[in-house]
Every structure is written in C-alpha cells, then in structure tokens.
Amino acid sequence: MNTDLFDYHLPESAVAQVPIEPRDAARLLRTDPLEDRRFCDLEDLLHPGDLVVVNQTKVRAARLIGHKPATGGAVELLLLRRIDESRWEALIRPARRIRVGSQLEFGAISGEVISEPVRGEVAVKLTATDDDIEAAIAIAGEMPLPPYIHTNLEDPDRYQTVFAKRIGSAAAPTAALHFTPRLLEALAGRGVELAEVNLEVGLDTFRPIDTAVIDDHEMHTETWSVPPETAAAIGTARQRGGRVVAVGTTVVRTLETAADDEGTVREGRGATALFISPGYRMKAVDAVLTNFHAPRTTLIVMIATLLGDRWREVYEHALANDYRFLSFGDAMLIEKPVNSR
C-alpha cells in the first residue's frame, strides 16, 4: 500500500506543547459510537471484568549533548537501545564528518563511534569515569522530548507515566500519561483489573515512514517482556468474558507478538519488529487506548488497521473539534477493532 494513503494534514496548532493538568482531564474520543468524553470518564466506559494492560517502561535521560575532543565541534546523541554492557544504538547529529573511531565526550561519559552513520544512526561504545554508565547518563542526559515539542518541561517526571519502573525507553508510552492514582482507584472499584508488560520504546515511535510503499519500511526491533502474572491475568480475563484493553501502541505490539494463533498470550521476552498494517488480524487485543498520531508513521498505519476506512472520519472529527495531538495530546478509545479475532 502506498504511504500516501496514511497521510493527512496536521496543523502545527493542533500539536500539544504542554501536558494538561490533571492528567486525566485530557479529552477522550470514543470511536464507536463517535462520542466526545474526558479521560476520567474511562471508569464509565470500561466494564467490570475488563483487564487494562499498560507498559511499565521508564524513559531514560537519553539525550546527551557534548563535543568531539579532537575538534571541539558540538555533537548530540539520542540513545535508542542498549545492546550490551558498553554498546548502544543511537542517533547522532550532525552525522556528517562522523566516522568509525570518532571520539565523543559528554561530561563524565566518553564515547567512541563503532559503526558508520546510516540515516543518522550509529553504534557507539560508552564508558563512564565511575563505571556506572546508567547513573552517569541520568546525570549528564536530558529528557528526550520529541522534536515537535518546542517548550521546556518544568517537571521531567511529567513525561513519565505513573507506571514507569524499568528504565530503557527513548520515548514515553504516551497513552498511559493520562492515568492518575485517583482514576486507577476508581477503575479497581468498578472491577477493572490492571496488568503490566514492558516494551522499550525506540525509533519507530517518532520516525516517519520515508518509503513510497509501507511494505518497504524497515521496522526497528524493540525489546519486550510479558511476566507470568500478566499472561495468567489475560487468560483469566478471557475466561470471565472480560476485554483485554491495551494502553498504547507499544502494548498492542507486545501482546500481539507474545500471542499464539489462538490468541493465547504467553509469558516470555524477546525482540519484536512487528509492523501492524492493513490485513493484519488482531489475536490478543480487544480494545485500544491511544493518542492521536502523526501522519505517515507506523503508528497511524496501526490505527488505520484497527479502525479500517473510518480512521479518516475519526481524525477529521478530532481536528474539527480541537483535540490536542501527539505526545502531550488527548486520547481515543477504540473498542471494536475491525480486524479483531
């Protein structure tokens, strides 16, 4: 399918620059039927017995700003994924004049480029003066807000979800940013249960598709895990007739990767390059909470897969009614994916 089919006009004025307070005051567009609600209304929209599955990943302070000691030239790294104890996948800029062996410095962190840049991506070896590289990154790094956000974030924790536990992501699982302790308490009181998975959010969350057809797009792998208690909770929810409600596209990809052909989600861990595009049939997920996504991205392709031809109607309604888009924006609830099992 041509990538142009997943394009739409997103005015800059529709892109949310700051998070709303309180978190659950964000607007929520119910897609079937089309209905304007608030995120705090979720306690009325979910059913007793439903299981809400969230991503417990925590955003790393992954933006490192430093220089090349040989020339003094400025350099910036966005850490995407930790490969092993010392090697990382990263975006680097400026990428020109970066070669294998280029030395980098970011305060107490030293770096060496160990692969040629490809579309700005490199592998780097990082070391810290005290040998604790994660601690050094937490001190030297900055919160990697998406490039379309042009305002400073006064509280960096506002780009973390209330579920954030396991550090490792280059971006937040933004659909979960809307949850508050009060809302979680209300959902529990209604008989809605909660389970957690982990997917380390990487490059495909914010990089547009730059190929003419979507099948030519190369998905980057992301590390995922499903703990045994979550797999068991999904099985129990199925038995009682409850829905599996995925909070965000990262949870959709995790559960669909971990599910067998019958829709049974197994515990485990691994790496996924799953690209959910039209023709894919959902195996494990019954409903999806998600934000509004940028055009020509793998995320909008997933939404088109879930909503079918109605995705344009839904997005046009959101734009016409001043919903806020992207990471700090509003959310929508897709309760009946057209391609579900």
C-alpha positions in Angstrom: 0.0 0.0 0.0 1.2 3.5 -0.8 2.4 5.5 2.1 0.4 8.5 0.8 -2.7 6.6 1.9 -1.7 7.3 5.5 -1.1 11.0 5.1 -3.2 13.8 6.5 -2.8 17.5 7.2 -1.8 18.1 10.8 -1.8 21.8 11.6 1.0 22.9 13.9 -1.6 24.5 16.2 -3.1 21.0 16.9 0.1 19.7 18.3 0.0 19.8 22.2 3.1 21.6 23.6 2.4 21.1 27.3 0.7 18.3 29.2 -2.7 19.0 30.6 -3.4 19.1 34.4 -4.6 17.0 36.0 -3.5 14.2 33.7 -7.0 12.6 33.5 -8.6 15.9 32.4 -7.5 15.1 28.8 -10.2 14.7 26.3 -11.1 11.2 25.1 -12.7 10.4 21.8 -14.8 7.2 21.8 -14.7 5.9 18.3 -17.7 3.5 18.3 -20.1 5.3 18.6 -18.3 8.6 17.9 -18.6 10.4 21.2 -16.6 13.2 22.9 -15.7 12.4 26.5 -13.0 13.0 29.1 -10.3 10.5 30.0 -11.6 10.5 33.6 -14.8 9.0 32.1 -12.9 5.8 31.5 -14.4 4.4 34.7 -17.8 4.6 33.0 -16.7 3.2 29.6 -14.8 0.1 30.8 -16.7 -2.9 32.0 -16.3 -5.0 35.2 -14.0 -7.9 34.4 -12.0 -5.9 31.8 -8.2 -6.1 32.0 -6.2 -2.9 31.3 -2.7 -3.7 30.2 0.0 -0.9 30.5 3.6 -0.5 29.6 5.8 -0.1 32.7 8.8 1.2 30.8 10.6 4.3 32.1 12.1 6.9 29.8 15.9 7.2 30.0 17.5 10.7 30.1 18.7 9.7 26.6 19.7 13.0 25.0 23.4 13.6 25.5 24.9 16.9 24.4 28.7 17.1 24.2 31.6 17.6 21.8 34.3 15.9 19.8 37.6 16.5 21.7 39.7 16.4 18.6 37.9 19.4 17.0 35.7 20.9 19.7 32.7 20.5 17.5 29.3 20.1 19.1 27.7 16.7 18.9 24.4 15.2 20.2 23.4 11.6 20.8 19.9 10.2 21.3 20.3 6.8 22.9 17.9 4.4 21.3 18.8 1.0 22.7 21.4 -0.6 24.9 23.0 -3.5 23.0 25.2 -4.8 25.9 27.3 -3.5 28.7 29.1 -0.9 26.7 27.5 -0.7 23.2 24.5 1.4 22.3 22.4 2.2 19.2 21.9 5.9 18.9 21.0 8.8 16.6 23.8 11.2 16.1 23.9 14.8 14.8 25.4 16.3 12.9 26.2 13.0 11.2 28.4 14.4 8.6 32.1 14.0 9.4 31.4 11.3 11.9 33.4 8.2 11.1 34.2 4.9 12.8 36.7 5.7 15.6 35.3 9.3 16.2 35.8 10.2 19.9 33.0 11.9 21.8 32.7 13.4 25.3 29.6 14.2 27.4 30.9 15.3 30.7 31.8 12.2 32.7 30.9 10.0 29.7 33.3 9.1 26.9 32.2 7.7 23.6 33.6 6.1 20.5 31.7 5.6 17.3 32.0 2.0 16.2 29.8 2.0 13.0 29.4 4.3 10.1 26.3 6.5 10.3 23.3 5.3 8.3 20.5 7.8 8.1 22.0 9.3 11.3 22.1 6.0 13.2 25.3 4.7 14.7 26.6 2.2 17.2 28.6 3.8 20.0 30.7 2.5 22.9 30.1 4.5 26.1 32.1 4.4 29.3 31.8 6.4 32.5 34.5 7.6 34.8 32.9 5.7 37.7 31.9 2.7 35.6 28.2 3.2 36.3 27.0 4.2 32.9 23.3 4.4 33.7 23.9 6.6 36.7 26.2 8.8 34.5 23.5 9.1 31.8 20.9 10.1 34.4 23.2 12.9 35.5 24.5 14.1 32.1 21.5 13.4 29.9 18.3 15.3 29.2 14.7 14.0 28.8 14.3 13.2 25.1 11.2 15.2 24.3 10.0 14.7 20.7 11.3 17.3 18.2 7.8 18.7 17.7 7.6 19.9 21.3 9.2 23.4 21.4 8.5 24.3 25.1 10.6 23.4 28.1 9.1 20.8 30.5 9.3 22.2 34.1 8.8 18.8 35.7 10.7 16.0 33.8 8.5 13.4 35.6 5.5 14.7 33.6 7.0 12.8 30.6 6.9 9.6 32.7 3.8 7.5 33.3 2.5 6.6 36.8 3.5 3.0 35.9 7.2 3.8 35.0 9.5 1.3 36.6 12.0 -0.3 34.2 14.3 2.3 32.6 15.1 1.7 29.0 13.0 3.7 26.6 13.8 6.7 24.3 10.3 7.9 24.4 7.3 7.6 26.7 4.3 5.3 26.1 2.2 8.4 25.8 -1.3 6.9 26.0 -0.6 6.0 29.7 0.4 9.5 30.6 -3.3 10.2 31.2 -3.7 7.8 34.1 -3.8 9.1 37.7 -3.9 7.3 41.0 -7.5 8.5 41.5 -8.6 7.0 38.2 -6.8 3.7 38.9 -8.6 3.5 42.2 -12.0 4.2 40.5 -11.3 1.5 37.9 -10.4 -1.0 40.6 -13.6 -0.2 42.4 -15.5 -0.9 39.2 -14.0 -4.3 38.9 -11.5 -3.4 36.2 -8.1 -5.1 36.7 -4.6 -3.9 35.8 -1.6 -5.8 34.3 1.8 -4.7 33.1 4.1 -5.6 30.3 7.4 -3.9 29.2 8.4 -2.7 25.8 11.4 -0.4 25.4 10.2 2.4 23.1 12.5 3.0 20.2 13.0 4.8 16.9 9.8 3.8 15.0 7.7 5.7 17.6 8.7 9.0 16.2 10.4 8.5 12.8 8.1 8.9 9.7 7.9 6.3 7.0 10.2 7.5 4.2 9.5 4.8 1.6 6.9 5.1 -1.1 5.1 1.9 0.0 4.7 0.8 3.6 5.9 -2.8 2.9 9.3 -1.3 2.1 9.6 0.3 5.6 12.2 -1.4 7.8 10.9 -1.7 11.4 13.4 -1.4 14.2 13.4 -4.0 16.8 12.3 -3.3 20.3 12.8 -5.4 23.4 9.6 -6.7 25.1 8.7 -8.9 28.1 5.4 -10.3 29.4 5.7 -11.5 33.0 3.9 -14.8 34.0 1.3 -13.0 36.2 0.3 -10.8 33.2 -0.1 -13.9 30.9 -2.2 -15.5 33.6 -4.3 -12.4 34.1 -5.1 -12.2 30.4 -6.2 -15.9 30.4 -8.4 -15.3 33.4 -10.0 -12.2 31.8 -10.8 -14.2 28.7 -12.4 -16.9 30.8 -14.7 -14.4 32.6 -15.6 -12.7 29.3 -13.6 -9.5 30.0 -11.9 -7.5 27.4 -8.1 -7.0 27.1 -7.7 -3.3 26.8 -4.2 -2.3 25.5 -3.0 1.1 26.7 -1.0 2.4 23.7 0.6 1.0 20.6 3.5 -0.4 22.5 1.2 -2.7 24.5 -0.6 -3.7 21.3 2.7 -4.7 19.7 3.9 -6.6 22.8 0.7 -8.6 23.3 0.3 -9.4 19.6 4.0 -10.5 19.5 3.5 -12.7 22.5 0.2 -14.3 21.4 -0.1 -17.6 19.5 -2.5 -18.1 16.6 -5.3 -18.8 19.0 -4.8 -15.5 20.8 -3.3 -17.0 24.0 -0.6 -14.7 25.4 2.4 -16.5 26.7 4.9 -15.2 29.2 8.4 -14.5 27.9 10.7 -11.9 26.5 12.4 -11.1 23.2 12.7 -8.6 20.4 9.9 -7.6 18.1 9.8 -5.9 14.6 6.1 -6.4 14.2 4.5 -3.9 11.8 0.7 -3.9 12.2 -0.7 -2.9 8.8 -3.9 -3.4 6.9 -4.6 -7.1 6.5 -3.2 -8.0 10.0 -5.8 -9.6 12.3 -5.6 -8.9 16.0 -5.1 -12.0 18.1 -4.9 -10.8 21.7 -6.3 -7.3 22.0 -10.0 -6.4 22.2 -9.8 -2.6 22.7 -7.1 0.1 22.5 -6.5 3.4 24.3 -4.1 5.6 22.3 -3.2 9.1 21.5 -3.5 10.8 18.1 -0.5 10.1 15.9 1.5 11.9 13.3 0.9 11.3 9.6 3.0 8.8 7.6 4.1 6.9 10.6 3.9 3.2 11.6 1.6 4.3 14.4 -1.1 5.9 12.1 -0.8 2.7 9.9 -1.7 0.7 13.0 -4.7 3.0 13.7 -5.9 2.6 10.2 -5.6 -1.2 10.6 -7.7 -1.0 13.8 -10.4 1.4 12.5 -10.4 0.5 8.8 -11.7 3.2 6.5 -13.2 5.1 9.4 -9.8 6.3 10.6 -10.0 9.5 8.5 -13.5 10.2 9.8 -12.3 9.9 13.4 -9.2 12.1 12.8 -11.2 14.7 10.9 -13.7 14.8 13.8 -10.8 15.2 16.3 -9.2 18.1 14.3 -12.5 19.8 13.7 -13.3 19.7 17.4 -9.9 21.0 18.6 -8.5 17.8 20.1 -4.8 18.0 21.0 -2.5 15.8 19.1 0.7 13.7 19.7 2.6 13.0 22.9 1.0 15.6 25.2 -2.3 15.5 23.5 -5.7 13.8 24.0 -6.6 10.2 23.6 -9.1 8.0 21.9 -10.7 4.7 22.8 -11.1 2.0 20.0 -13.5 -0.6 21.4 -14.2 -2.7 18.4 -11.1 -3.1 16.1 -12.5 -4.1 12.7 -9.8 -6.7 12.3 -10.1 -8.4 15.7 -10.4 -12.1 16.1 
